[in-house]
Amino acid sequence: MTDTSSLMTDKYSRRITDVRIALNSVCNLHCIYCHHEGELINGCERYERSAGVSAEEIAEILQVLGDLGVQTVKLTGGEPTLREDITDIIRSVPGGIEVSMTTNGTRLKNLAGELKKAGLSRVNISIDSLRRDRYAAITGRDLLSDVLEGLTAAREAGLTPIKINTVLLPGINDDEIADFLALVRGQDDLILQFIELMDMNGWTDTLQNGTENAGFVSALEERFRTEAEIVETRRMHHRRKYNLNGAVVEIVRPMHNPEFCANCNRLRITSDGKLKPCLLRTGNEVSIRGLHGDELIAAVTQAVSNRSPYFTEEV
């Protein structure tokens, strides 16, 4: 087999093994902090309907990515379960690639079993509050009960380990940290993932109570580091995984974090068919629409070549 490692290694010696594909740009929620996978800042076309890139196009790029050595694919949106052909897309993922999904969970109650049968490995479910009124205020819809039912269905279907994605919003949901830890404590199939707010849609680093967001998240991670019985370091972005009295939790700190960027092994595909080398950078995207064979491979390698860390160590 041809060694493709050089094609998939950027100029900073970061080898791409993970791809994140936005299957659509529409969503049935309207979260106040949503960064839209970076698509609003780089001129990507937004679709009123559920699909931009066709299932056939996705299948072709997945085959190319598999041949180039990609090991994991994360399906996102928008809300990916809004695509009527979602199971067809999952079935098209080549063998040897683990396929997972990030979802808001509102439609999992009726879809979890079908997604598992199609080949989906696991899910991340976004839950930013365990309080009904607060969840509705953050997401724009009173659907927390649907999400919790979807979580149960995903566990029963074996879409595990399930990561609970919780964006930390100081002054809004930071008083629920203990509640989220309690939700996953002692549950081997649940991992809590606290995510730093990414200011990409008009938010500032300072939220309602005047707490500086990056400092808040950094302090929380230091607290977990002190309290944890076990601390592991993951390959992805060198994230730390903390075991806090039976509650497994990770903190995702992408902002102002050179270590995060230095260990990034991810390439993104936007809902309108552009390879996006970095969530935060714009102007270096590579279109794959209408490309096949060697042209498609060349586009991927060009996108890899375009990658550069957004945050670097200050000199």
C-alpha positions as CSV (number, residue, x, y, z in Angstrom):
1,M,0.0,0.0,0.0
2,T,1.2,3.5,-0.8
3,D,2.5,5.5,2.2
4,T,0.2,8.5,2.4
5,S,1.5,9.9,5.7
6,S,3.5,12.7,3.9
7,L,0.4,13.8,2.0
8,M,-1.6,14.1,5.2
9,T,1.1,15.7,7.3
10,D,1.1,19.5,7.4
11,K,4.2,21.8,7.5
12,Y,4.0,21.7,11.3
13,S,4.4,17.9,11.4
14,R,0.7,17.4,12.4
15,R,-0.7,14.3,10.7
16,I,-4.4,14.4,9.8
17,T,-6.2,11.4,11.0
18,D,-9.6,12.9,11.9
19,V,-12.2,14.6,9.7
20,R,-15.3,16.5,10.8
21,I,-18.0,16.8,8.2
22,A,-20.9,19.2,8.4
23,L,-23.7,17.4,6.7
24,N,-26.0,20.4,6.6
25,S,-26.3,24.0,7.9
26,V,-29.8,23.8,9.3
27,C,-30.8,23.0,12.9
28,N,-34.0,22.7,14.8
29,L,-32.5,24.7,17.8
30,H,-31.2,28.2,17.9
31,C,-28.4,28.1,20.5
32,I,-27.3,31.6,21.6
33,Y,-23.6,30.8,21.3
34,C,-23.6,28.7,18.1
35,H,-20.4,29.1,16.0
36,H,-22.0,27.3,13.0
37,E,-18.8,25.2,12.5
38,G,-17.0,28.4,11.5
39,E,-19.1,28.7,8.3
40,L,-20.5,32.2,9.0
41,I,-17.1,33.7,8.9
42,N,-15.8,32.3,5.7
43,G,-18.6,32.9,3.2
44,C,-20.0,29.4,3.0
45,E,-23.4,29.2,1.4
46,R,-26.2,28.5,4.0
47,Y,-29.0,26.1,2.9
48,E,-32.6,26.5,3.8
49,R,-33.1,22.8,3.1
50,S,-31.5,20.0,5.0
51,A,-28.8,19.1,2.5
52,G,-25.9,20.9,0.7
53,V,-23.4,18.2,-0.4
54,S,-25.1,15.1,-1.7
55,A,-24.8,11.7,-0.1
56,E,-22.9,10.5,-3.3
57,E,-20.4,13.3,-3.0
58,I,-19.9,12.6,0.7
59,A,-19.4,8.9,0.0
60,E,-16.7,9.7,-2.6
61,I,-14.8,12.0,-0.3
62,L,-15.0,9.5,2.5
63,Q,-13.5,6.8,0.3
64,V,-10.6,9.2,-0.7
65,L,-10.1,10.1,3.0
66,G,-10.0,6.5,4.0
67,D,-7.4,5.7,1.3
68,L,-5.4,8.6,2.6
69,G,-5.3,7.2,6.1
70,V,-8.1,9.0,7.9
71,Q,-9.1,6.9,11.0
72,T,-12.1,8.7,12.4
73,V,-15.0,10.8,11.0
74,K,-17.3,13.0,13.0
75,L,-20.6,13.9,11.4
76,T,-22.0,17.3,12.5
77,G,-24.3,20.0,11.2
78,G,-26.4,22.0,11.7
79,E,-28.2,19.1,13.1
80,P,-27.1,16.0,11.1
81,T,-30.2,13.9,12.0
82,L,-32.3,16.3,10.0
83,R,-30.9,14.7,6.8
84,E,-33.3,12.1,5.5
85,D,-30.4,10.2,4.0
86,I,-28.4,10.1,7.2
87,T,-28.3,6.3,7.4
88,D,-27.2,6.0,3.8
89,I,-24.3,8.4,4.6
90,I,-23.3,6.4,7.6
91,R,-23.3,3.2,5.6
92,S,-21.0,4.8,3.0
93,V,-18.2,5.2,5.5
94,P,-15.4,2.8,4.5
95,G,-14.5,0.0,6.8
96,G,-11.6,0.9,9.1
97,I,-12.9,4.4,9.8
98,E,-14.8,4.9,13.0
99,V,-17.8,7.1,12.5
100,S,-19.4,9.1,15.3
101,M,-21.8,12.0,15.4
102,T,-22.4,15.2,17.3
103,T,-26.1,15.9,17.7
104,N,-28.4,18.0,19.8
105,G,-30.2,14.7,20.7
106,T,-33.7,15.9,20.1
107,R,-34.4,13.3,17.4
108,L,-32.4,10.4,18.9
109,K,-35.4,8.8,20.6
110,N,-36.7,7.4,17.3
111,L,-33.4,7.2,15.4
112,A,-30.8,5.8,17.8
113,G,-31.3,2.1,16.9
114,E,-31.4,2.8,13.2
115,L,-28.2,4.8,13.3
116,K,-26.4,2.0,15.2
117,K,-27.5,-0.6,12.7
118,A,-26.2,1.6,9.9
119,G,-22.8,1.6,11.5
120,L,-22.6,4.6,13.7
121,S,-20.2,4.0,16.6
122,R,-21.1,6.6,19.2
123,V,-22.6,10.1,19.7
124,N,-21.8,13.3,21.4
125,I,-25.0,15.0,22.7
126,S,-25.1,18.7,23.4
127,I,-26.8,19.6,26.7
128,D,-26.1,23.0,28.1
129,S,-28.5,22.9,31.0
130,L,-30.4,20.3,33.0
131,R,-33.1,22.8,33.9
132,R,-36.0,23.0,31.5
133,D,-36.5,26.8,31.5
134,R,-32.8,27.5,31.2
135,Y,-32.4,24.9,28.4
136,A,-35.2,26.6,26.5
137,A,-33.6,30.0,27.0
138,I,-30.2,28.9,25.7
139,T,-31.5,26.8,22.7
140,G,-34.7,28.7,21.9
141,R,-36.9,25.6,22.3
142,D,-38.4,23.7,25.2
143,L,-37.0,20.3,24.2
144,L,-34.9,19.1,27.2
145,S,-37.2,16.2,27.8
146,D,-36.8,15.0,24.2
147,V,-33.0,15.3,24.6
148,L,-33.0,13.2,27.8
149,E,-35.2,10.6,26.2
150,G,-32.7,10.6,23.2
151,L,-29.8,10.1,25.6
152,T,-31.6,7.1,27.1
153,A,-32.3,5.7,23.6
154,A,-28.7,6.2,22.5
155,R,-27.4,4.3,25.6
156,E,-29.8,1.4,25.0
157,A,-28.8,1.3,21.3
158,G,-25.1,1.1,22.3
159,L,-24.0,4.4,20.8
160,T,-21.4,4.6,23.5
161,P,-19.4,5.9,25.2
162,I,-21.6,9.0,24.9
163,K,-20.1,12.4,25.5
164,I,-22.3,15.1,27.0
165,N,-21.1,18.3,25.4
166,T,-21.7,21.3,27.7
167,V,-20.6,24.8,26.7
168,L,-19.7,26.7,29.8
169,L,-21.5,30.0,30.0
170,P,-20.4,31.9,33.1
171,G,-23.3,33.7,34.7
172,I,-25.8,31.4,32.8
173,N,-25.1,27.7,33.5
174,D,-21.9,27.7,35.7
175,D,-24.0,26.9,38.8
176,E,-24.9,23.5,37.2
177,I,-21.4,22.0,37.2
178,A,-22.1,19.8,40.1
179,D,-25.4,18.6,38.6
180,F,-23.6,17.6,35.4
181,L,-20.9,15.7,37.3
182,A,-23.7,13.9,39.2
183,L,-25.4,13.0,35.8
184,V,-22.3,11.0,34.7
185,R,-20.9,9.8,38.0
186,G,-20.7,6.1,38.1
187,Q,-21.9,5.7,34.5
188,D,-19.3,3.9,32.5
189,D,-20.9,4.8,29.2
190,L,-21.1,8.5,29.9
191,I,-18.3,11.1,29.6
192,L,-18.8,14.8,30.5
193,Q,-17.2,17.3,28.2
194,F,-17.1,20.9,29.3
195,I,-16.4,23.2,26.4
196,E,-15.0,26.7,26.5
197,L,-17.2,29.3,24.7
198,M,-15.8,30.3,21.3
199,D,-16.5,33.9,20.6
200,M,-17.4,33.8,16.9
201,N,-20.9,35.4,16.7
202,G,-20.7,38.6,18.6
203,W,-20.2,37.4,22.1
204,T,-17.4,38.9,24.1
205,D,-15.1,37.1,26.5
206,T,-17.0,38.7,29.4
207,L,-20.5,37.3,30.1
208,Q,-23.4,38.4,32.3
209,N,-21.7,38.3,35.6
210,G,-18.4,39.9,34.5
211,T,-16.5,36.6,34.7
212,E,-13.7,36.4,32.1
213,N,-14.5,33.2,30.2
214,A,-11.1,31.9,29.4
215,G,-9.9,32.5,33.0
216,F,-13.0,30.8,34.3
217,V,-12.4,27.7,32.3
218,S,-8.7,27.6,33.1
219,A,-9.4,27.9,36.8
220,L,-12.0,25.1,36.6
221,E,-9.5,22.8,34.9
222,E,-6.9,23.5,37.5
223,R,-9.5,22.6,40.2
224,F,-10.2,19.3,38.4
225,R,-6.5,18.6,38.1
226,T,-6.1,19.0,41.9
227,E,-9.2,17.0,42.8
228,A,-9.0,14.1,40.3
229,E,-8.0,10.7,41.4
230,I,-6.8,9.9,37.8
231,V,-5.7,12.2,35.0
232,E,-5.2,10.9,31.5
233,T,-4.0,12.8,28.4
234,R,-5.8,12.1,25.1
235,R,-4.1,12.1,21.7
236,M,-6.7,14.6,20.4
237,H,-5.4,18.1,21.2
238,H,-3.7,16.7,24.3
239,R,-6.9,17.0,26.2
240,R,-6.9,15.9,29.8
241,K,-9.5,13.4,31.1
242,Y,-10.2,13.7,34.8
243,N,-11.8,11.1,37.0
244,L,-13.6,12.9,39.8
245,N,-15.0,10.4,42.3
246,G,-16.4,8.3,39.5
247,A,-17.3,11.1,37.2
248,V,-15.2,11.2,34.0
249,V,-14.9,14.7,32.6
250,E,-12.8,16.4,29.9
251,I,-12.4,20.2,29.3
252,V,-12.0,21.5,25.8
253,R,-10.1,24.7,25.8
254,P,-9.5,25.8,22.1
255,M,-9.2,29.6,22.8
256,H,-5.7,31.1,23.4
257,N,-4.3,27.6,23.8
258,P,-1.2,26.9,21.8
259,E,-1.1,23.3,23.1
260,F,-4.6,22.7,21.6
261,C,-3.5,23.9,18.2
262,A,-0.1,22.2,18.3
263,N,-1.8,18.8,18.6
264,C,-4.7,19.3,16.3
265,N,-5.1,16.4,13.8
266,R,-8.4,17.5,12.3
267,L,-9.6,18.7,8.9
268,R,-13.2,20.0,8.4
269,I,-15.6,19.8,5.5
270,T,-18.2,22.5,5.4
271,S,-21.9,21.9,4.5
272,D,-21.4,23.4,1.1
273,G,-18.4,21.3,0.1
274,K,-15.3,23.2,1.2
275,L,-12.3,21.7,3.0
276,K,-11.7,23.9,6.0
277,P,-8.2,23.6,7.5
278,C,-9.0,25.4,10.7
279,L,-12.3,26.3,12.5
280,L,-11.0,29.8,13.3
281,R,-9.2,30.7,10.1
282,T,-10.8,31.9,6.9
283,G,-9.6,32.5,3.4
284,N,-7.7,29.2,3.1
285,E,-10.6,26.9,2.3
286,V,-10.4,24.5,-0.7
287,S,-13.6,23.6,-2.7
288,I,-14.2,19.9,-3.5
289,R,-17.4,20.4,-5.4
290,G,-17.3,18.7,-8.8
291,L,-13.9,17.1,-8.1
292,H,-13.2,13.4,-8.6
293,G,-10.2,11.0,-8.4
294,D,-6.8,12.6,-8.5
295,E,-8.4,16.1,-8.4
296,L,-10.1,15.3,-5.2
297,I,-6.9,13.9,-3.7
298,A,-5.0,17.0,-4.8
299,A,-7.7,19.2,-3.0
300,V,-7.3,17.3,0.2
301,T,-3.5,17.6,0.2
302,Q,-3.8,21.3,-0.6
303,A,-6.0,21.8,2.4
304,V,-3.6,19.9,4.6
305,S,-0.8,22.2,3.2
306,N,-2.8,25.2,4.1
307,R,-3.0,24.3,7.8
308,S,-1.3,26.5,10.3
309,P,-1.9,26.8,14.1
310,Y,-4.2,29.7,15.0
311,F,-2.8,30.1,18.5
312,T,1.0,29.9,19.0
313,E,3.4,30.4,21.9
314,E,4.2,34.0,22.4
315,V,7.8,34.8,21.9
